[in-house]
Amino acid sequence: MGDNQRQVFDVSMAIPSHNVSECVDDDGRLKRTGTICTASAHIITAVIGSGVLSLAWAIAQLGWIAGPAVMLLFSFVTYYTSSLLTDCYRTSDPVSGKRNYTYTDAVRSILGGYKVKACGLIQYLNLFGISIGYTIAASISMMAIKRSNCFHESGGKNPCHMSSNPYMIMFGVSEILLSQIPDFDQIWWLSIVAAVMSFTYSGIGLGLGIAKVAATGTFKGSLTGISIGTVTQAQKIWRSLQAIGDIAFAYSFSVILIEIQDTVKSPPEEAKTMKKATKLSIAVTTAFYMLCGSMGYASFGDFAPGNLLTGFGFFNPFWLLDIANAAIIIHLVGAYQVFCQPIFAFIEKWATQRWPESYFITKEFKIPVPGYRHPYKLNMFRLVWRTGFVMLTTVISMLLPFFNDVVGILGALGFWPLTVYFPVEMYIQQKKISKWSSRWICLKMLSMACLMISIVAGAGSIVGVILDLKVYKPFKTTY
């Protein structure tokens, strides 16, 4: 008897036969309930991260022509390759084929071999890097609120320098608590709250940009971006490459697409629902990216800041900037969980298979929660491992608070293999596209072009890290 059959058999023992199909899916797991709305909320939470605030800087490096063009290019490539990836959720048949629960499962069942280990390593390193970047970004927003209030209380006399460490620790503690939520689909509400927050701070950033343009009555910026003289020729090149990496990173959500698809109900086919959710999400995020990036560049011109909201300084109304920064923090709390759930699930599945008899790893204690029908299931291994993971990301963030550059490298290097290479290879294998056919050639050319983009963007980010290392003091960074 196969695993899937055995699971259905075990579940059906406890459920009256006429209710089995109503309670479980074809793999014996409880009925999935995800819709286009919940899937879109998950994607928007993953895509519109704090990266949206650096897009004004990215457009400033590239100019009014290349900046929006690069953004549109990445949105198209991400949508196309994500559509290919949705067809890989089920192996062989889109309706009755074997389900792949994670991105790595899809690579294992369709490609196999050494590619599985390569994919797993890149995916989990990428997610690990993102979790560190989010810890740093959240601490910067917490400090922005504190500094803004301090600045106003002192009437602008106190420069309000402070360390980011206590704020990283506060963020880490909140993530330790939230990471104890056991399964990915149990945090749907967190994703919706986070998606609302992302619109809030993006909207405030956009509104302030429009207000600044309206106040000055001019659109700043040029067709070719930041001018030589403001920066050197070499800086112009490296910054332009880093800007491409920033935009690529802003679209990297393919890494958790299969996990999101595994929360979607059927019928209709999961792939059809997911294609609609992907199209909706990317259209919304691209429109937002264009508006926020363009209005930020129009406001500040060559001097567009790395973080759009810090560029407005401590201007009035300062409470509006506080609301925007608070929205960033709430959003990053949710996004951290969305990106870390696949790592948690992978390690916990591996540990259960490695030590199936271990009381520490498999035993769940039921703890009643006031106001809830179902008790909370406490697992000691989950408690220790997830707490340890969050502590590690927090310590690394404190040790390397300029890690945003390193995350830029992870984004640039992760873009090609995870967003382009593996989806294209799996699609070719799944649809049995013959070698040297026009479709095969086009897909391979797309993959090679994206590899070149990843390499040059990674080079730009590496130069950024080297510059940071020149003035580096561990645990001593203040803002």
Disulfide bonds with the S-S distance in Angstrom:
Cys150-Cys160 1.93
